[in-house]
């Protein structure tokens, strides 16, 4: 059997093409463990040409909400060519009632076990999307009265039973910087986060599993830096200690640098001490706001502006590159409160930062707020949820501020970001004694040291 897995993304947005789709690579590994005669391709572009040349027996599509329209385009192509097609991923899991009729069916939740049952069914001549699939757990089917979900599939409790992702199939080269997942889910419930609703419960890959995967990545691809792309890598402190211990025992800390995400209220002297043996290239924290009221709205409580500031100071004192992300444009956030966030950034010792305008993703409390404001629906123009888009005429805005003024405020953040990047790379030249400053200039351009498009 031939299976084509499509990562439906906007390839014109660099943020979507930086890292390869490991989620689909996990599915490939699960299938190859069960079927010896299956052929699999994973792609995100040239879809029409690949479909016609590969001639798959079935096509599976994965998409986040802002790219659901692109996923539908893939479905329409497959429908025209009479190829069975289905969809999985974050969007359809959190909003199954939006399942387009171009798809025979959808998959909700964790996919490794469900995909095996699907391919087993289809390879035996089963009709894609028929009522016979009701026995497969974790499926979304079209029914006479709308959408029908089959019995939910239990989550995989023993994560070390999952095969390492099939990176060999990924069409994006594993370059100097790559990533892996060491957990699924997050113990916190930020009001804007869809990921935590998708996984529902936090689970951790064992430390030995994680370090084994790191060793395989280094052996095959020799990257300079590896990012732990978890929602919250440092959430399990005992496991973190064991991971660092194993990395040092095996000498891995001498071969690569590491980056990860962290939550400010979990940063303390003990965490810094645990991390000290590693070469940390970057720690990214979702600081979200410099205004306490907005911070509580976005994070659901549990963290303060003072904790944000202290976390930045602790990392800076330890000479660890601290970066932050912020969200502006909450429904009742005032201009003064947005400027409090800008003031926080200017006073902080953050090396780099990013600012996003709040987007209402399905499954989150923000989505429910946007529904009450009549801003979103199950059949909306999904690209209006793009998080890195400053074209405010073409995206959903929950802010009470006029779009023009919100744009002007965004330019203030961008000016500060450009200035901070220049300072950061000047310090980098001084610190490393870099002989070729042209590398830095190229890096600065790549990271976007230019004005926001008007």
N, C-alpha and C positions, 0 to 999 in steps of 0.2 A: 504494500500500500504506500502511496505517496501522500504526504501531508505537508501543506504549506502553512507556516505560521507567520502572520503579518503584524508587525508593530505599527499601528496607525498613528503616525506623528506628522507634524509640520516640519519638513526637512529644511525649510527656510529659516527656522528659529534655532540658533546655535545651542540654546539651553536644552533643546530636545534631542540633539544629536551628539552630545558630548560623551555619554556613556551608553554602552550596548544594553539591550533588553534582557537582563538576567532572568526575569520572570519566565520568558519563553524558553530560555535555555534550561531552566529547571524542568519544564514540561518535556522537553526533548530527552533529557536524561531519564525521566520516569518511563517514557515510552520505550526507549532502547533497552531498558532493563526487562521489559515484558515481551517485546516483539523483536525477533531477530531479522525479520525481512521488511522492516519499515524504512522508507526514505523520507528524510525531513529537511526542509529548508526554512530558514528564518530570514525575513527581509523587512525593510521599511521604505523602499523606493523602487522605481521601475516595476511597479506591481503588475501592470498590464502585460509587459513583455515577459516577466518571469512566469506569470500564470499560463501564458500561451506556450512558453517553451518547456516548462517543467511538467505541465499537464497533471496537476494534482488530482487525487481522488476526493480530497476534502480540503477546505481552507478554514483555519481558525484565526480570528482577528482579536487583538487586544487593544484597548483604548481607554485613556482617561477622558473625563467629561469634555474638556475643551477640544478634543479631537474626535468626538463621536461622529461628527459630520463626515470626517474623512473615512472612518470605519464604515459608514453607510455607503460611501462611494465604492469601497472594496466589495461590500455585499452586493451592490447593484451589478458590478462587473461579473461576479460569480453567478448571480442569478441569471444574467444574460447568457452566460456560457454553460448554464445548467450544471454547475459544480456545487455540491453541498457546502454550505458555509454557516459558521456559527461564531459567536462572539463571547468573550470573557473579559475579566479585568475589573478595575475599580468602578468605572461608571455603571456598567450594567448590573453589578452586584448591589450597588447602593440605590439604583433607580431601575429595577427590573421592569416596571410598567412602561418604560420608554423603549422596550425592545421593538425595533423596526421590523416590518414584515419582510424586508429583504433578507433577514437572517432566518434560517430554519429553526434555530433555537439559541438560547444563551446559556452560559455557565456562571453560576454565582458562587463566590467564596474561593477558598483555596483549590487550586486546579490539578495538582499532581495525581491524585487518585481518580478524580473525575475524568480526566483526559484519557486515562487508560481504559476506563469503562466505555467511553464514547468510541474510541478507535476499535475496541473489541467488537462493539455492536455494529459499527459501520463496515468493518472488514468482513463480517459474516453476512453481509447483504441487507442489513437493517436500513429502513427508510429514514433518512434524515428529517428530524422534526416530527415524526409520527407519534401517535399516542403510545406506541410500544416503548417509547423512551421514558415513560412515566416511572419505570422501575429503577432508573438511574438516579441516584441522589445528586442534588446540587444542580438541577437543570431548570431552565425557564422555557416553557412551551407556549405556543399560541393556542388559545382555546376559543370556543364559540363566543364566550362572554368576556373575552379579553385575554389576560395573561394568567398562566397557571405555573406555580412553582412546585417542583417535586420535593420530597423530603430533604431537609438540609443535611449535608454531609458533615459528620463530626470532624473537628479540626485534628490535624496530625499532632498528637501530644508528644511523640518521640521524634524530635526534629533530626536527630542523628541518623534516622532511618532514611532520610531524604538524600538522594544522590547529589553529588556536586554538580553544579550547572554545566551544561554542555557548551563551554565557551568556544569550542572549535567551529561551531556553526554560526557564530555571530558575525554579521557583515561589517561591523565597526571594528577596526583593528584595536587590539589590546596594546595601548601605547605606553608612554612613560608614566602616565597616571591612570590607574584603574581602580576598581572597587569591588566590594563584596558585601553580602548581608550576613550579620551574625545573630540576628533576632528577627522576630515577626511581631509587630504591634508595639504599643506604647502604653505605659500605665497611666498616662495623663490624657485629658480630653479637651484640648484646645477647641474653641467653638468653630474655628474655620478649617480644621484638619479632617480631610476625608480618609487619610491612611489609617488612623486609629479606629475609625468606624468599619473599614474594610476588614481588618484583622480581628477586631472586637476584643481579643484577649492577647496579652503579651506572653511570648514564649522565647526561650533563649537556646541557641545552638550551644552544645557543650564546648568548653574551652579547647579541648583536644581536636574537635571537629574543625573549629575555626582556624587553629594554627596549622592543621593539615592542609586546609584549603589555601592558606597563605603560602605554604611551602610549594604547593603545586603551581600557583600563579607565578612565583619567583622562578621556579625551574623552567616553566614553559615560555614565559613572556618577559622576564627580567625587567620589571617596571622600576622606576625610581621612587614612586610613591604609591601607596595603597590607602584608599579611603574606606572606613567602615561606614556604610551608607544607611545604617539603621536610623529609625526615628529617634532612638535614645540609646546610644552605645554604652554609656556609662551607668545605665539604670540598675545593673546588677553588680554591686561592688565586689563581692566575693569572686564571681566569675571573671571580672575585669582583672583582679589580682592574679588569678591563675593564668589568664591569657598573657599578661605581661611577663610572668614568671617563665612560661614556656617559650615565649619569643626570645627572651634573654638566654635561656638554656641552650637554644638551638642556634644562637648567634644571628638571628634574623634581624635584630635591631641594628646590626652593622651594615645590612644590605639595602634596606629601604626606609623611607620616611612614612609616617602615618598621619592620617587626618580623620576626624570624626565629628559628630554632633553632640552637644551637651545642653543640659538645662541649667540655668543660672543658680537656682536654689539648691542644686546638688554639688556645686563647686565649693570645695573647702581645701584646707591645707593637706588633709589626708589624701584627697584625690590627686592633688599636685604631686605629692610624694610618690604615689603609685605610678604615675605617668612619667616621672622623671627619667627612668632608664631609657625610654623610647626617644627616637628622633621624631618629634611632632612637627609636621609641616604646617598644620592648621587645625584649629578648633572652631567650629561654627556653632553659635548659640542663637536660638530664636528668642531674641530679647523683646521683639514686637513693639514696645512703646516706651517712651520716657515719661508718659503720663500715667499715674497710678490708676485712675478710673478706667482709662482705655485698656491698660494692661490687664486689669481684672476682668473686663468684658471679653477680651481675646483669649486669655489663658484659663479663664474659669476659676481664678483665685490661686492661692498657693505660692505666689512669687511676688516680690516687690521691686520697685525701681532701685531701691538701695541694694538688694541682692544682685540685680543686674550689674550695677556699678562695681560692687565688690568682686564679682566673678571676673569681670574684665581686668580689674586691678591685680587679682591673684595670678591670672595667666600672664599678664604683662610683666609682673615681678619675677616670674619663673622663666621669662624670655620665651614664652610660647605664643605663637602668632594667633591672636584672638580676633575672630571675625563675627559679625552680628547681622541678623536679618530683622527687618522691621516692617510693620504693616500699618498703613494709614488708610483713611477713608471708611471708618466704621460708621454705622447709620447716624448716630447722634454726636459724633466727634466734632468738636469745634476747631476753627482755625488755630486758636490759641493752644489747644491741646496737641495739635499736629506740630506746632512750632516748639512745644516742650520736648517732643521727640528729637527734633533737629538740634535743640540746645543740648540735650543729653549726649548726642553723638559728638558734637563739637567739643564738649568738655571731657569726653571719654578718651581712653587710650586704645580704642579699637584700631587695628591696622587697616582693615577693609570692612565694608558693609554693603548691604543691598536693601533697597526699600521697594515694597510691593504695595499695590492698591488692592484692598480687600476684594476677594472674589467669592461668590456664594456657590460652593460645590455641593452637589447632591449628597444627602446623608448627614449633613452637618446642621447644627442649629442656625447657622448663617443662611443656609438654603431656605429653611422654614421662614426666616425673617423676610427674605427676598420674595417668597411666595405671597406673603401677606401684603407686600408692597406691589404685587402684580408685576414683578420684574423678570420672573422666570416661569417656565412651564416645561412639561415633558416633551414638547415639540419645538423648543426654542432654537435659535441660531447658536449652536454650542461654542463656536469660536469666540463668542462674546465673553467667555470665561477665561481667556488667555491671561495668565498672571503677569507676563512681561510686556504687555501691550500698553503704550501710553496714548494710543488713539482713542480718546474717551468718547468719541462719537460712535465707536464700534465695539463697545464693551459694556458690561453691566456695572453700574455704579450705585452703591448704597448710600454714599455720602450725601449729606444735606447741602454741602457746598456746591456752588455752580461749577460745572466741569472745567470752565476756563480757569477759575481760581485754583482748583485742585491741580491742574496742570502746572500752573505757575509755582505752586508749592513743591511739586515734584522736581521742577528745575532747580530749586534751592538745594534739595537733597543731592541732585546730580552734580552740582557745582562742588559741594563738599566732598562727594565721593571721588571726583576727579582729582581734587587737591590732595586728598588723603592717599590716593594711589601713587601720585607723584612722589610724595614724601616717603611712602613705604619703599618704593624702588630705589630712591636715592640712598636711603639707609641700607638697603640690600647691597648696593654697590660698595658702600663704605665698609660694611661688615664683612663681605666676602672678598673684597679686593678684586672684583670682577674686571678683567682686562678688556673685555669687549662690551662696552655700554650699548652697542647696537642691539644686543639680545634683549636688554631691558626695554629699549624703545619699541621693539617688536612685541614684547610681552604686554607693554602698556597699551598699545594699539589693539591687540587681541582682546584685552580685558575691557575695551570700550571707552577709552579716554577721548570721547567726542560727545558732541551735543545730542540731546534727545531729538529724533526726527520730528519735524513739525508737520 
